[in-house]
């Protein structure tokens, strides 16, 4: 392919993090590997992270997939983990298949990655069995995320809910705070720490630091989404200083 690779993202209207963290990772990759990327988004309305708003937002994702397909993007990411998980166990498979179907109908087929599915597949790639999870969500939504991950076959050792209901407030969190927050989790015997199970809570600047501190793989939903996008594009999933999953070993 002579043109840059087009990365499409289906983004909640109040999300400002995935359009910074995904490009940041792929720009870092450009510094060490030849492929070049451009970034394209379509938005679906959502302000408060509640089950009702998430369901209404998800219904908008088909329109977003069509819009991005009009731009002939090479891969699409659905940038809201909790919206997918709130729709029921295993829903990431249904969503990915349905949205890919929209791109097929539109004559510009593109693989679709959901951040929820990417997190599951990232944990599988790391051969994780036991994990601990940090989220910005209220406790009921955090429990729903824990149950979703458990349903995929992982034991969730511990979880921490920061209980921030407003999505813009989630985006305003300083990723450096995670260097202290993770210490409140039980990490005994875990294989992987999910430092941010939310694509809106910034964590990229802390992934490698926490991994170096605890000596086990550390991921976020955004890191896993980047990994899955690169795998779908048949590109080496290697990005410097983003933790084990993007080290090139997997």
C-alpha positions as a Markdown table, in Angstrom:
| # | Residue | x | y | z |
|---|---|---|---|---|
| 1 | Unk | 0.0 | 0.0 | 0.0 |
| 2 | Unk | 1.5 | 3.3 | -1.1 |
| 3 | Unk | -0.8 | 5.6 | 0.8 |
| 4 | Unk | -0.8 | 5.9 | 4.6 |
| 5 | Unk | -3.0 | 3.3 | 6.5 |
| 6 | Unk | -6.3 | 4.8 | 7.6 |
| 7 | Unk | -7.3 | 4.2 | 11.2 |
| 8 | Unk | -11.0 | 4.8 | 11.8 |
| 9 | Unk | -12.5 | 5.2 | 15.3 |
| 10 | Unk | -16.1 | 5.1 | 16.4 |
| 11 | Unk | -16.0 | 7.5 | 19.4 |
| 12 | Unk | -18.4 | 8.5 | 22.1 |
| 13 | Unk | -19.1 | 12.2 | 21.6 |
| 14 | Unk | -17.6 | 13.1 | 25.0 |
| 15 | Unk | -14.5 | 10.9 | 24.5 |
| 16 | Unk | -11.3 | 12.9 | 24.0 |
| 17 | Unk | -8.7 | 10.2 | 25.0 |
| 18 | Unk | -8.8 | 7.6 | 22.2 |
| 19 | Unk | -8.1 | 10.3 | 19.6 |
| 20 | Unk | -4.9 | 11.2 | 21.5 |
| 21 | Unk | -3.7 | 7.8 | 22.9 |
| 22 | Unk | -4.1 | 5.7 | 19.7 |
| 23 | Unk | -2.4 | 8.2 | 17.5 |
| 24 | Unk | 0.3 | 8.7 | 20.1 |
| 25 | Unk | 1.1 | 4.9 | 20.1 |
| 26 | Unk | 1.1 | 4.7 | 16.3 |
| 27 | Unk | 3.2 | 7.9 | 15.9 |
| 28 | Unk | 5.7 | 6.3 | 18.3 |
| 29 | Unk | 5.7 | 3.2 | 16.1 |
| 30 | Unk | 6.3 | 5.4 | 13.0 |
| 31 | Unk | 9.6 | 6.4 | 14.7 |
| 32 | Unk | 10.9 | 2.8 | 14.5 |
| 33 | Unk | 9.0 | 1.1 | 11.7 |
| 34 | Unk | 8.1 | 2.2 | 8.1 |
| 35 | Unk | 4.3 | 2.2 | 8.0 |
| 36 | Unk | 2.5 | 5.6 | 8.2 |
| 37 | Unk | -1.0 | 6.3 | 9.6 |
| 38 | Unk | -3.8 | 8.8 | 9.3 |
| 39 | Unk | -6.7 | 9.0 | 11.8 |
| 40 | Unk | -10.4 | 9.5 | 11.2 |
| 41 | Unk | -13.4 | 9.5 | 13.6 |
| 42 | Unk | -17.1 | 9.4 | 13.8 |
| 43 | Unk | -19.0 | 10.3 | 17.0 |
| 44 | Unk | -22.0 | 8.9 | 18.8 |
| 45 | Unk | -23.7 | 10.9 | 21.5 |
| 46 | Unk | -22.9 | 10.1 | 25.2 |
| 47 | Unk | -22.2 | 12.4 | 28.2 |
| 48 | Unk | -23.0 | 10.4 | 31.3 |
| 49 | Unk | -21.7 | 6.9 | 31.7 |
| 50 | Unk | -25.0 | 5.2 | 32.6 |
| 51 | Unk | -26.5 | 2.0 | 31.2 |
| 52 | Unk | -29.3 | 3.9 | 29.5 |
| 53 | Unk | -27.0 | 6.4 | 27.7 |
| 54 | Unk | -24.7 | 3.6 | 26.7 |
| 55 | Unk | -27.4 | 1.6 | 25.1 |
| 56 | Unk | -28.7 | 4.6 | 23.2 |
| 57 | Unk | -25.2 | 5.4 | 22.1 |
| 58 | Unk | -24.5 | 1.9 | 20.9 |
| 59 | Unk | -27.5 | 2.1 | 18.5 |
| 60 | Unk | -25.7 | 5.0 | 16.8 |
| 61 | Unk | -22.6 | 2.8 | 16.0 |
| 62 | Unk | -24.0 | 1.5 | 12.7 |
| 63 | Unk | -24.2 | 5.1 | 11.3 |
| 64 | Unk | -20.6 | 5.7 | 12.5 |
| 65 | Unk | -19.4 | 2.6 | 10.8 |
| 66 | Unk | -21.0 | 3.7 | 7.5 |
| 67 | Unk | -19.5 | 7.1 | 7.7 |
| 68 | Unk | -16.0 | 5.8 | 8.3 |
| 69 | Unk | -16.6 | 3.2 | 5.5 |
| 70 | Unk | -17.3 | 6.1 | 3.2 |
| 71 | Unk | -13.7 | 7.2 | 3.9 |
| 72 | Unk | -12.4 | 3.7 | 3.0 |
| 73 | Unk | -10.6 | 3.3 | 6.3 |
| 74 | Unk | -8.4 | 0.1 | 6.6 |
| 75 | Unk | -9.5 | -0.8 | 10.2 |
| 76 | Unk | -12.1 | 0.5 | 12.6 |
| 77 | Unk | -12.0 | 0.7 | 16.4 |
| 78 | Unk | -15.1 | 1.0 | 18.5 |
| 79 | Unk | -13.8 | 3.2 | 21.3 |
| 80 | Unk | -16.0 | 2.5 | 24.3 |
| 81 | Unk | -15.4 | -0.6 | 26.3 |
| 82 | Unk | -18.2 | -0.3 | 28.8 |
| 83 | Unk | -20.9 | 0.4 | 26.2 |
| 84 | Unk | -20.2 | -3.0 | 24.6 |
| 85 | Unk | -19.9 | -4.8 | 28.0 |
| 86 | Unk | -23.2 | -3.2 | 29.2 |
| 87 | Unk | -25.0 | -4.9 | 26.3 |
| 88 | Unk | -24.5 | -8.4 | 27.7 |
| 89 | Unk | -21.8 | -11.1 | 27.8 |
| 90 | Unk | -20.0 | -11.8 | 24.6 |
| 91 | Unk | -21.6 | -8.8 | 22.9 |
| 92 | Unk | -18.3 | -7.6 | 21.4 |
| 93 | Unk | -18.5 | -10.5 | 18.9 |
| 94 | Unk | -22.0 | -9.5 | 17.8 |
| 95 | Unk | -21.0 | -5.8 | 17.5 |
| 96 | Unk | -17.9 | -6.5 | 15.5 |
| 97 | Unk | -19.7 | -8.8 | 13.1 |
| 98 | Unk | -22.6 | -6.4 | 12.6 |
| 99 | Unk | -20.4 | -3.3 | 12.1 |
| 100 | Unk | -18.1 | -5.2 | 9.7 |
| 101 | Unk | -21.3 | -6.1 | 7.8 |
| 102 | Unk | -22.1 | -2.4 | 7.4 |
| 103 | Unk | -18.7 | -1.9 | 5.8 |
| 104 | Unk | -19.3 | -4.8 | 3.4 |
| 105 | Unk | -22.7 | -3.5 | 2.4 |
| 106 | Unk | -21.0 | -0.1 | 1.7 |
| 107 | Unk | -18.4 | -1.6 | -0.6 |
| 108 | Unk | -15.4 | -0.7 | 1.6 |
| 109 | Unk | -14.9 | -3.8 | 3.8 |
| 110 | Unk | -12.9 | -3.1 | 6.9 |
| 111 | Unk | -12.2 | -5.2 | 10.0 |
| 112 | Unk | -13.8 | -3.9 | 13.2 |
| 113 | Unk | -12.1 | -4.0 | 16.6 |
| 114 | Unk | -14.0 | -3.2 | 19.8 |
| 115 | Unk | -12.0 | -2.1 | 22.8 |
| 116 | Unk | -14.0 | -4.6 | 24.9 |
| 117 | Unk | -13.0 | -7.5 | 22.5 |
| 118 | Unk | -9.5 | -6.1 | 22.2 |
| 119 | Unk | -9.1 | -6.2 | 26.0 |
| 120 | Unk | -10.2 | -9.9 | 26.1 |
| 121 | Unk | -7.9 | -10.8 | 23.2 |
| 122 | Unk | -5.0 | -8.9 | 24.7 |
| 123 | Unk | -5.3 | -10.9 | 27.9 |
| 124 | Unk | -5.5 | -14.1 | 25.8 |
| 125 | Unk | -2.4 | -13.1 | 23.9 |
| 126 | Unk | -0.5 | -12.7 | 27.2 |
| 127 | Unk | -1.8 | -16.1 | 28.4 |
| 128 | Unk | -3.4 | -14.4 | 31.4 |
| 129 | Unk | -5.4 | -16.4 | 33.9 |
| 130 | Unk | -5.6 | -14.1 | 36.9 |
| 131 | Unk | -6.0 | -10.3 | 36.5 |
| 132 | Unk | -6.7 | -7.2 | 38.6 |
| 133 | Unk | -8.6 | -4.3 | 37.0 |
| 134 | Unk | -8.8 | -0.5 | 37.6 |
| 135 | Unk | -11.7 | 1.5 | 36.2 |
| 136 | Unk | -13.1 | 5.1 | 36.6 |
| 137 | Unk | -16.7 | 3.8 | 36.6 |
| 138 | Unk | -19.2 | 3.7 | 39.4 |
| 139 | Unk | -19.2 | 0.4 | 41.3 |
| 140 | Unk | -22.2 | -1.3 | 39.5 |
| 141 | Unk | -20.6 | -0.7 | 36.1 |
| 142 | Unk | -17.3 | -1.8 | 37.4 |
| 143 | Unk | -18.9 | -5.0 | 38.6 |
| 144 | Unk | -20.4 | -5.5 | 35.1 |
| 145 | Unk | -17.0 | -5.2 | 33.6 |
| 146 | Unk | -15.5 | -7.7 | 36.1 |
| 147 | Unk | -18.4 | -10.1 | 35.3 |
| 148 | Unk | -17.8 | -9.7 | 31.5 |
| 149 | Unk | -14.1 | -10.4 | 31.8 |
| 150 | Unk | -14.8 | -13.4 | 34.1 |
| 151 | Unk | -17.3 | -14.8 | 31.6 |
| 152 | Unk | -14.5 | -14.8 | 29.1 |
| 153 | Unk | -12.6 | -17.2 | 31.3 |
| 154 | Unk | -10.4 | -15.0 | 33.4 |
| 155 | Unk | -10.3 | -14.9 | 37.2 |
| 156 | Unk | -10.5 | -11.3 | 38.4 |
| 157 | Unk | -8.4 | -11.2 | 41.6 |
| 158 | Unk | -9.4 | -7.6 | 42.5 |
| 159 | Unk | -11.0 | -4.4 | 41.0 |
| 160 | Unk | -10.9 | -0.8 | 42.0 |
| 161 | Unk | -13.7 | 1.7 | 40.9 |
| 162 | Unk | -12.7 | 5.3 | 41.0 |
| 163 | Unk | -16.5 | 6.2 | 40.8 |
| 164 | Unk | -16.3 | 9.2 | 38.4 |
| 165 | Unk | -19.8 | 9.4 | 36.6 |
| 166 | Unk | -19.0 | 12.3 | 34.2 |
| 167 | Unk | -17.2 | 11.3 | 31.1 |
| 168 | Unk | -15.3 | 14.5 | 30.6 |
| 169 | Unk | -14.1 | 14.3 | 34.3 |
| 170 | Unk | -12.8 | 10.8 | 33.5 |
| 171 | Unk | -10.7 | 12.3 | 30.6 |
| 172 | Unk | -9.4 | 15.0 | 32.9 |
| 173 | Unk | -7.7 | 12.5 | 35.2 |
| 174 | Unk | -3.9 | 12.8 | 35.5 |
| 175 | Unk | -2.4 | 9.4 | 34.3 |
| 176 | Unk | 0.4 | 9.9 | 36.9 |
| 177 | Unk | -2.3 | 9.3 | 39.6 |
| 178 | Unk | -2.4 | 5.7 | 38.5 |
| 179 | Unk | 1.1 | 5.3 | 39.8 |
| 180 | Unk | -0.5 | 5.4 | 43.3 |
| 181 | Unk | -4.0 | 4.1 | 42.5 |
| 182 | Unk | -2.7 | 0.7 | 41.4 |
| 183 | Unk | -1.2 | 0.1 | 44.9 |
| 184 | Unk | -4.7 | -0.1 | 46.3 |
| 185 | Unk | -5.3 | -3.3 | 44.3 |
| 186 | Unk | -4.5 | -6.9 | 45.4 |
| 187 | Unk | -1.9 | -8.0 | 42.8 |
| 188 | Unk | -1.1 | -11.4 | 44.5 |
| 189 | Unk | -0.6 | -14.1 | 41.9 |
| 190 | Unk | -1.9 | -12.1 | 39.0 |
| 191 | Unk | -0.6 | -12.5 | 35.4 |
| 192 | Unk | -1.7 | -9.1 | 34.1 |
| 193 | Unk | -2.8 | -5.7 | 35.6 |
| 194 | Unk | -5.4 | -3.8 | 33.6 |
| 195 | Unk | -4.4 | -0.3 | 34.5 |
| 196 | Unk | -7.3 | 1.3 | 32.7 |
| 197 | Unk | -10.3 | -0.7 | 31.7 |
| 198 | Unk | -11.7 | 2.4 | 30.1 |
| 199 | Unk | -10.6 | 4.1 | 26.9 |
| 200 | Unk | -11.5 | 7.5 | 28.2 |
| 201 | Unk | -9.3 | 7.4 | 31.3 |
| 202 | Unk | -5.8 | 8.4 | 30.3 |
| 203 | Unk | -3.1 | 5.8 | 31.2 |
| 204 | Unk | -0.5 | 5.7 | 28.4 |
| 205 | Unk | 2.1 | 7.7 | 30.3 |
| 206 | Unk | 2.0 | 5.2 | 33.2 |
| 207 | Unk | 1.8 | 1.8 | 31.5 |
| 208 | Unk | 5.5 | 1.1 | 31.2 |
| 209 | Unk | 6.3 | 2.8 | 34.6 |
| 210 | Unk | 3.9 | 0.5 | 36.5 |
| 211 | Unk | 5.0 | -2.6 | 34.5 |
| 212 | Unk | 8.6 | -1.8 | 35.4 |
| 213 | Unk | 7.6 | -1.4 | 39.0 |
| 214 | Unk | 5.6 | -4.6 | 39.5 |
| 215 | Unk | 7.5 | -6.9 | 37.0 |
| 216 | Unk | 4.3 | -8.3 | 35.3 |
| 217 | Unk | 2.6 | -7.2 | 32.1 |
| 218 | Unk | 0.4 | -4.0 | 32.4 |
| 219 | Unk | -2.2 | -3.2 | 29.7 |
| 220 | Unk | -5.0 | -0.7 | 29.2 |
| 221 | Unk | -8.1 | -1.0 | 26.9 |
| 222 | Unk | -6.3 | 1.5 | 24.6 |
| 223 | Unk | -3.1 | -0.5 | 24.4 |
| 224 | Unk | -5.1 | -3.7 | 23.7 |
| 225 | Unk | -7.1 | -1.8 | 20.9 |
| 226 | Unk | -3.8 | -0.7 | 19.3 |
| 227 | Unk | -2.5 | -4.3 | 19.5 |
| 228 | Unk | -5.7 | -5.7 | 17.8 |
| 229 | Unk | -5.7 | -3.0 | 15.1 |
| 230 | Unk | -2.1 | -3.8 | 14.2 |
| 231 | Unk | -2.9 | -7.6 | 14.2 |
| 232 | Unk | -5.9 | -7.0 | 11.9 |
| 233 | Unk | -3.7 | -5.0 | 9.5 |
| 234 | Unk | -1.1 | -7.8 | 9.5 |
| 235 | Unk | 1.5 | -5.4 | 10.9 |
| 236 | Unk | 4.0 | -6.1 | 13.6 |
| 237 | Unk | 2.4 | -5.1 | 17.0 |
| 238 | Unk | 5.4 | -3.2 | 18.3 |
| 239 | Unk | 5.3 | 0.2 | 20.0 |
| 240 | Unk | 8.1 | 1.4 | 22.3 |
| 241 | Unk | 7.5 | 1.9 | 26.0 |
| 242 | Unk | 3.9 | 0.7 | 26.0 |
| 243 | Unk | 4.2 | -2.5 | 28.0 |
| 244 | Unk | 4.7 | -6.1 | 27.2 |
| 245 | Unk | 1.8 | -6.6 | 24.9 |
| 246 | Unk | 3.3 | -4.1 | 22.4 |
| 247 | Unk | 6.9 | -5.2 | 22.9 |
| 248 | Unk | 6.8 | -7.2 | 19.7 |
| 249 | Unk | 6.9 | -10.6 | 21.5 |
| 250 | Unk | 3.2 | -11.3 | 21.0 |
